């Protein structure tokens, strides 16, 4: 199968969890994300926190799948071959991970108060998810033109990312925002448990990813 610059896969794998790439801004990025969440917790904005955690746990699920594709096929769908202070998995560096950690919470700030409100005849939770996904997908076109982010296959680009990655991310966040607390805890807790178990098994025990 045709690949775009297959040597970048090897470059990314050499960086994978390599502490020699560490930069000090790793710490303030974490501090900023923690501050955002603590600020919302102080305000008792549990809906926003749930949206943030739901998107972040969905993001990790997608990154784990991408890393498993890397292991079993030899090439992930996307990689981060340079420019990160710490490469967590083949397709996600610390900076991207921190952005996704906050994204779900941040984008609830533009959600209409009424979950039943329609935008152009579409439920606003779905419409806003599509709009947000489109923004991220278009921005990823720019990222893929930099040395720091790489779409490995010619057929993998903004459109499949839009449909299979970003729409699910923001649908998850937007719907989680309105779920009852019990449902939020069950679904988000289950997703986090799956992500942690997968990391322990695939990255820790089997060293797959």
URDA-V721869 format. One line per field, one symbol per residue. ss: DSSP state (a for helix, b for strand, c for the rest). burial: b if it has 24 or more other C-alpha atoms within 12 Angstrom, else e. Layout:
# URDA-V721869
ss=???
burial=???
This chain:
# URDA-V721869
ss=ccccccaaaaaaaaabccaaacccaaaaaaaaaaaaaaaaaacccaaaaaaaaaaaaaaaaaaaaaaaaaaaaccccbbcccccccbbbccbbaaaaaaaaaaaaaaaaacccccccbbccbbaaaaaaaaaaaaaaaaaaaaccccccbbccccccaaaaaaaaaaaaaaaaaaaaaccaaaaaaaaaaaaaaaaaaaaaaaaacccc
burial=eeeeebebbebbbebbbeeeeeeeeeeeeeeebeebbeebeeeeebbbbbbbbbbbbbbbbbbbbbbbebeeebbbbbbbbbbbbbbbbbbbbbbbbbbbbbbbbbbbeebeeeeeeeeeeeebbbbbbbbbbbebbeebeeebeeebbbbbeeebbbebbbebbbbbbbbbbbbbbbeeeeebeebbeebbeebeebbeeeeeeeebb
